[in-house]
């Protein structure tokens, strides 16, 4: 961890969570994820050829999946080492700042609450537009329950990607490993699709993302259930049952866990009919429809996200104290 003890890393993780709550996603200087995305696009332009046979696309995709995360991790390690060499406190500051850029609690909350506010005020067209910014499905025909469902699913799923997973890897390897994870996750979001273009080329990126999220997703399930204890209307017992019975229905080996936990605890059903580029797609149904989905479910899910981040922050402080 580049000279840092486990306790130091844990305390810096807690500080990074506070920075993210306060600052959110920085736009200037350019966010590291934007730079990673630009690198992925540039390399794809160099590597991808539509006429290549599937085996060649898979090999090139594997090269992409290795090169981008490795470059991100090495660059981050060099930056932290240089900052430490200049002054120990600069090393701490750089590490805290860059770990904070790998998480997105505030950004996720802000995006979700735009949908919530539009739904609460009856501005359905705006709600559809805001939903379309955070999901890949068609939103033009969405009603309130569908917009609420899409947003709840996004917040639940990204409790792994935007919070627990980067912090998990940061705990194991500081800012370099957190940034490596963020590069893997960005690769998956850009090329990890099962469509004609990426079914072969993006296969390695998707598999690597699944592997790096495997433990964090299961940890997130337990953290969400613990967070549910602090929300009077939630039922952690029902959430645990939903994870046990429904999570495996999801096509992702990881996303079904947080989505099922949230659906079960809130007494709603997630999944169902989605439309992508005009083509309907039936997704696994998670939880039980004990009541209709509503805008308020977005706010409840955001509260769960923030409580999980608080638990992570407290956990970092406790780990620092006991390891000091």
C-alpha positions as CSV (number, residue, x, y, z in Angstrom):
1,X,0.0,0.0,0.0
2,X,2.9,2.3,-0.9
3,X,4.2,2.6,2.7
4,X,0.9,3.1,4.4
5,X,-0.4,0.9,7.2
6,X,-3.8,-0.7,7.1
7,X,-4.9,1.7,9.8
8,X,-3.8,4.7,7.8
9,X,-5.5,3.5,4.7
10,X,-8.7,2.9,6.7
11,X,-8.7,6.4,8.1
12,X,-8.0,7.9,4.6
13,X,-11.0,5.9,3.3
14,X,-13.2,7.5,5.9
15,X,-11.9,10.9,5.0
16,X,-12.4,10.2,1.2
17,X,-16.1,9.4,2.0
18,X,-16.5,12.8,3.6
19,X,-14.8,14.5,0.7
20,X,-17.2,12.8,-1.7
21,X,-20.2,13.8,0.4
22,X,-19.0,17.4,0.3
23,X,-17.5,17.8,-3.2
24,X,-19.0,15.1,-5.3
25,X,-17.6,14.4,-8.8
26,X,-15.0,17.1,-9.6
27,X,-15.2,18.6,-13.1
28,X,-12.0,20.7,-12.9
29,X,-9.4,19.4,-13.0
30,X,-10.8,16.7,-15.3
31,X,-12.2,13.7,-13.4
32,X,-9.9,10.7,-13.6
33,X,-12.8,8.5,-14.9
34,X,-13.2,10.9,-17.8
35,X,-9.5,10.4,-18.6
36,X,-9.8,6.7,-18.3
37,X,-12.9,6.7,-20.7
38,X,-10.9,8.8,-23.2
39,X,-8.1,6.3,-23.1
40,X,-10.5,3.4,-23.6
41,X,-12.1,5.1,-26.6
42,X,-8.6,5.9,-28.1
43,X,-7.4,2.3,-27.7
44,X,-10.7,1.0,-29.1
45,X,-10.1,3.1,-32.2
46,X,-6.6,1.5,-32.5
47,X,-7.6,-2.1,-31.8
48,X,-11.2,-2.7,-32.9
49,X,-11.8,-3.9,-36.5
50,X,-15.3,-5.0,-37.5
51,X,-13.9,-7.5,-40.0
52,X,-11.8,-9.3,-37.4
53,X,-12.9,-12.9,-36.6
54,X,-14.3,-13.5,-33.1
55,X,-11.1,-15.0,-31.7
56,X,-9.1,-12.0,-32.8
57,X,-11.6,-9.6,-31.2
58,X,-11.4,-11.6,-27.9
59,X,-7.6,-11.3,-27.9
60,X,-7.7,-7.6,-28.6
61,X,-10.4,-7.2,-25.9
62,X,-8.2,-9.0,-23.5
63,X,-5.3,-6.7,-24.3
64,X,-7.6,-3.7,-23.7
65,X,-8.8,-5.2,-20.4
66,X,-5.2,-5.6,-19.1
67,X,-3.7,-2.4,-20.5
68,X,-6.1,0.2,-19.2
69,X,-6.4,-0.9,-15.6
70,X,-2.7,-1.6,-15.4
71,X,-1.9,1.9,-16.7
72,X,-4.4,3.5,-14.3
73,X,-3.0,1.6,-11.3
74,X,0.7,2.3,-12.2
75,X,0.0,6.0,-12.9
76,X,-1.8,6.3,-9.6
77,X,1.0,4.5,-7.7
78,X,3.6,6.8,-9.3
79,X,1.6,9.9,-8.4
80,X,1.1,8.8,-4.7
81,X,4.8,7.9,-4.4
82,X,5.9,11.3,-5.8
83,X,3.5,13.1,-3.4
84,X,4.9,11.1,-0.5
85,X,8.4,11.9,-1.5
86,X,7.7,15.6,-1.5
87,X,5.9,15.5,1.9
88,X,4.1,12.9,3.9
89,X,1.0,15.1,4.3
90,X,0.9,15.7,0.5
91,X,0.9,11.9,0.1
92,X,-2.1,11.7,2.5
93,X,-3.9,14.4,0.7
94,X,-3.4,12.9,-2.8
95,X,-4.5,9.5,-1.6
96,X,-7.6,10.8,0.1
97,X,-8.5,13.0,-3.0
98,X,-8.1,10.2,-5.5
99,X,-9.9,7.6,-3.5
100,X,-12.8,10.1,-3.3
101,X,-12.8,10.3,-7.1
102,X,-13.4,6.5,-7.3
103,X,-16.6,6.7,-5.3
104,X,-19.8,8.6,-6.3
105,X,-22.3,8.7,-3.4
106,X,-23.1,12.4,-3.9
107,X,-23.2,12.2,-7.6
108,X,-25.5,9.1,-7.5
109,X,-27.8,10.8,-5.0
110,X,-28.0,14.0,-6.9
111,X,-28.9,12.2,-10.1
112,X,-31.6,10.1,-8.4
113,X,-33.1,13.1,-6.6
114,X,-33.6,15.0,-9.8
115,X,-35.9,12.2,-10.9
116,X,-37.6,12.2,-7.4
117,X,-38.2,15.9,-7.5
118,X,-39.6,15.9,-11.0
119,X,-42.0,13.0,-10.1
120,X,-43.1,14.6,-6.9
121,X,-43.9,17.8,-8.8
122,X,-45.7,16.0,-11.6
123,X,-43.1,17.0,-14.3
124,X,-43.2,13.6,-16.0
125,X,-41.4,14.7,-19.1
126,X,-38.5,16.0,-17.1
127,X,-38.5,12.9,-14.9
128,X,-38.2,10.8,-18.1
129,X,-35.3,12.9,-19.3
130,X,-33.5,12.7,-15.9
131,X,-34.1,8.9,-15.8
132,X,-32.6,8.6,-19.2
133,X,-29.3,10.1,-18.0
134,X,-28.7,7.3,-15.5
135,X,-30.1,4.2,-17.3
136,X,-29.5,2.7,-20.7
137,X,-33.1,1.8,-21.4
138,X,-35.8,3.7,-23.4
139,X,-37.6,6.2,-21.2
140,X,-40.0,8.0,-23.6
141,X,-43.1,6.0,-22.5
142,X,-42.3,5.6,-18.8
143,X,-44.9,6.4,-16.1
144,X,-44.1,7.2,-12.5
145,X,-43.7,3.6,-11.3
146,X,-41.4,2.7,-14.2
147,X,-39.2,5.8,-13.7
148,X,-39.1,5.1,-9.9
149,X,-38.2,1.4,-10.6
150,X,-35.4,2.3,-13.0
151,X,-33.9,4.8,-10.6
152,X,-34.2,2.5,-7.6
153,X,-32.5,-0.3,-9.5
154,X,-29.7,2.1,-10.5
155,X,-29.0,3.3,-7.0
156,X,-29.2,-0.2,-5.6
157,X,-26.8,-1.7,-8.2
158,X,-24.4,1.2,-8.0
159,X,-24.1,1.0,-4.2
160,X,-21.6,-1.7,-5.2
161,X,-19.9,0.0,-8.1
162,X,-19.9,3.6,-6.8
163,X,-19.2,2.9,-3.1
164,X,-18.4,-0.5,-1.6
165,X,-16.2,-2.0,-4.4
166,X,-13.8,0.9,-4.8
167,X,-13.5,1.2,-1.0
168,X,-12.9,-2.5,-0.7
169,X,-10.1,-2.4,-3.2
170,X,-8.8,0.8,-1.6
171,X,-8.5,-1.0,1.7
172,X,-6.4,-3.7,0.0
173,X,-4.2,-1.5,-2.1
174,X,-4.8,2.2,-1.5
175,X,-5.5,4.7,-4.3
176,X,-3.7,2.7,-7.0
177,X,-5.9,-0.4,-6.5
178,X,-9.0,1.7,-6.2
179,X,-8.2,3.5,-9.5
180,X,-7.4,0.1,-11.1
181,X,-10.9,-1.1,-10.1
182,X,-12.5,2.1,-11.4
183,X,-10.8,1.5,-14.7
184,X,-12.2,-2.0,-14.9
185,X,-15.6,-0.8,-14.0
186,X,-15.4,1.9,-16.7
187,X,-14.3,-0.6,-19.3
188,X,-17.4,-2.7,-18.4
189,X,-19.7,0.3,-18.8
190,X,-18.2,1.1,-22.2
191,X,-17.5,-2.2,-23.9
192,X,-19.0,-4.9,-21.6
193,X,-22.2,-5.4,-23.7
194,X,-23.6,-8.5,-25.2
195,X,-24.4,-6.9,-28.5
196,X,-23.0,-7.6,-32.0
197,X,-20.1,-5.1,-31.6
198,X,-19.0,-6.1,-28.1
199,X,-20.0,-9.7,-27.5
200,X,-16.4,-10.8,-28.2
201,X,-14.4,-7.7,-27.9
202,X,-15.9,-6.7,-24.5
203,X,-16.0,-10.2,-23.0
204,X,-12.7,-9.9,-21.0
205,X,-13.7,-6.5,-19.6
206,X,-17.1,-7.8,-18.5
207,X,-15.6,-11.0,-16.9
208,X,-13.0,-8.9,-15.1
209,X,-15.6,-6.5,-13.7
210,X,-17.7,-9.5,-12.5
211,X,-14.6,-10.9,-10.7
212,X,-13.6,-7.7,-9.0
213,X,-17.2,-7.1,-7.9
214,X,-17.9,-10.6,-6.6
215,X,-16.8,-10.1,-3.0
216,X,-17.9,-6.4,-2.7
217,X,-21.4,-7.2,-4.1
218,X,-22.0,-9.8,-1.3
219,X,-20.6,-7.5,1.3
220,X,-22.9,-4.8,0.0
221,X,-25.9,-7.1,0.4
222,X,-25.1,-7.4,4.1
223,X,-24.4,-3.7,4.5
224,X,-27.8,-2.8,2.9
225,X,-29.6,-5.2,5.3
226,X,-27.8,-3.5,8.2
227,X,-28.8,-0.1,6.8
228,X,-32.4,-1.3,6.6
229,X,-32.4,-1.7,10.4
230,X,-32.3,2.1,10.6
231,X,-35.3,2.7,8.3
232,X,-38.6,2.0,10.1
233,X,-40.5,1.1,6.9
234,X,-37.8,-1.4,5.8
235,X,-37.8,-5.1,6.6
236,X,-34.2,-6.5,6.6
237,X,-35.6,-10.0,7.3
238,X,-37.7,-9.8,4.1
239,X,-34.7,-8.4,2.3
240,X,-32.5,-11.3,3.3
241,X,-35.1,-13.7,2.1
242,X,-35.3,-11.9,-1.3
243,X,-31.5,-12.1,-1.7
244,X,-31.6,-15.8,-0.9
245,X,-34.5,-16.6,-3.2
246,X,-34.3,-14.1,-6.0
247,X,-30.8,-12.7,-6.5
248,X,-29.6,-15.6,-8.6
249,X,-32.4,-14.8,-11.2
250,X,-30.5,-11.7,-12.3
251,X,-28.3,-12.1,-15.4
252,X,-25.4,-10.5,-13.5
253,X,-23.7,-12.7,-10.8
254,X,-23.5,-9.5,-8.7
255,X,-26.2,-7.0,-9.4
256,X,-29.1,-9.2,-8.2
257,X,-27.8,-9.1,-4.6
258,X,-28.2,-5.3,-3.9
259,X,-31.3,-5.1,-6.1
260,X,-33.0,-8.0,-4.4
261,X,-32.0,-6.7,-0.9
262,X,-33.6,-3.3,-1.6
263,X,-36.7,-4.8,-3.3
264,X,-37.3,-7.2,-0.4
265,X,-36.7,-4.6,2.3
266,X,-39.0,-2.0,0.7
267,X,-41.8,-4.5,-0.2
268,X,-41.6,-3.7,-3.9
269,X,-40.8,-5.6,-7.0
270,X,-37.9,-4.7,-9.2
271,X,-37.1,-6.0,-12.7
272,X,-39.8,-6.8,-15.3
273,X,-40.2,-5.3,-18.8
274,X,-37.6,-2.9,-20.1
275,X,-37.2,-1.5,-23.6
276,X,-33.8,-1.0,-25.2
277,X,-33.7,0.8,-28.6
278,X,-37.3,-0.1,-29.1
279,X,-36.9,-3.8,-28.3
280,X,-38.7,-5.1,-25.2
281,X,-36.7,-7.2,-22.8
282,X,-38.1,-9.1,-19.8
283,X,-35.8,-8.9,-16.8
284,X,-35.9,-11.2,-13.7
285,X,-38.4,-10.0,-11.1
286,X,-36.9,-9.4,-7.7
287,X,-38.8,-9.0,-4.4
288,X,-42.6,-9.0,-4.0
289,X,-45.1,-6.4,-5.1
290,X,-46.6,-5.8,-1.7
291,X,-47.5,-2.2,-2.8
292,X,-47.0,-0.1,-6.0
293,X,-43.7,1.5,-6.7
294,X,-43.7,5.3,-6.0
295,X,-41.4,8.2,-6.1
296,X,-40.7,8.0,-2.4
297,X,-38.9,4.7,-3.0
298,X,-36.2,6.6,-4.7
299,X,-35.6,8.7,-1.5
300,X,-35.7,5.5,0.6
301,X,-33.1,3.9,-1.6
302,X,-30.8,6.9,-1.5
303,X,-31.1,6.9,2.3
304,X,-30.0,3.3,2.3
305,X,-27.0,4.3,0.1
306,X,-26.0,7.0,2.5
307,X,-26.4,4.8,5.6
308,X,-24.1,2.3,4.0
309,X,-21.5,5.0,3.3
310,X,-21.8,6.1,7.0
311,X,-21.2,2.5,8.1
312,X,-18.2,2.3,5.8
313,X,-16.8,5.5,7.2
314,X,-17.3,4.4,10.8
315,X,-15.7,1.1,9.9
316,X,-12.7,2.9,8.6
317,X,-12.3,4.9,11.8
318,X,-12.8,1.8,14.0
319,X,-10.2,-0.1,12.0
320,X,-7.7,2.8,12.3
321,X,-8.2,2.9,16.1
322,X,-7.9,-0.9,16.7
323,X,-4.9,-1.2,14.4
324,X,-3.1,1.9,15.8
